[in-house]
Amino acid sequence: MKVLIVAAHPDDETLGAAGVIQHHVKQKDEVFCVYFTDGVSARIFKNENERQKQILIRKKNFINVSKFLNFETNFKFNSRFPDNKLDQIPLLEIIRNLQEVEKFFQPNIIYTHSENDLNIDHQIIFKATLTVFRPNYKKKIRKLCTYEVPSSTECGFKSFSPNYYLDISKYWQKKIKAFKLYKEEILSYPNSRSLKKIISLMETRGAEIGYKKAEAFKIIRETF
């Protein structure tokens, strides 16, 4: 299988799908990840030099995570759009960018953001993904799922109702180590992006299916 992780920002792939990435790699599936914005440039910095420095750090962190989790990427597709401003970009432009990825990689399984996330970039990436991978008899899409991202999915105050879980008892420690590579993004407890709360979410999802730790997803469409 060819597995595509569609993320708005570098770190979303780790927060939402690090466990399932490891699962697919272990299954000898080919995993490719694309992100659409740098994830930091919308923040307030003291000067432009600091902004550019943080953009570069985030990119380097993503590269390190890709090596650590053993997924592929291609920077000709990544970070083509402004951070937290995807609502100012014609949706067609974003769709065409993702269509380039589709043509290049030809995935069978896709994971992306929930439509109910608070973050506007997440919402738009979901819409673009749903459009690009809409049903087509010529495409070999087996499964399209959404994942949850702490500090965005739960803050949308709309239900994220998982119908697909992955036992990550063997993978959770590597997920935490991967997120630690984005050390600038780790926040203090009780923020949902603190290490303690990320582990707590994995335990909560695990308890829902009788395992110690799990990642949860919502299947949008699946074919057999």
PyMOL commands that set and color helices and strands:
alter all, ss='L'
color gray80, all
select helices_A, chain A and resi 12-26+48-69+86-88+91-105+120-132+154-156+172-180+183-185+195-209
alter helices_A, ss='H'
color red, helices_A
select strands_A, chain A and resi 2-7+30-35+109-113+143-147+164-167+214-222
alter strands_A, ss='S'
color yellow, strands_A
deselect
rebuild
show_as cartoon
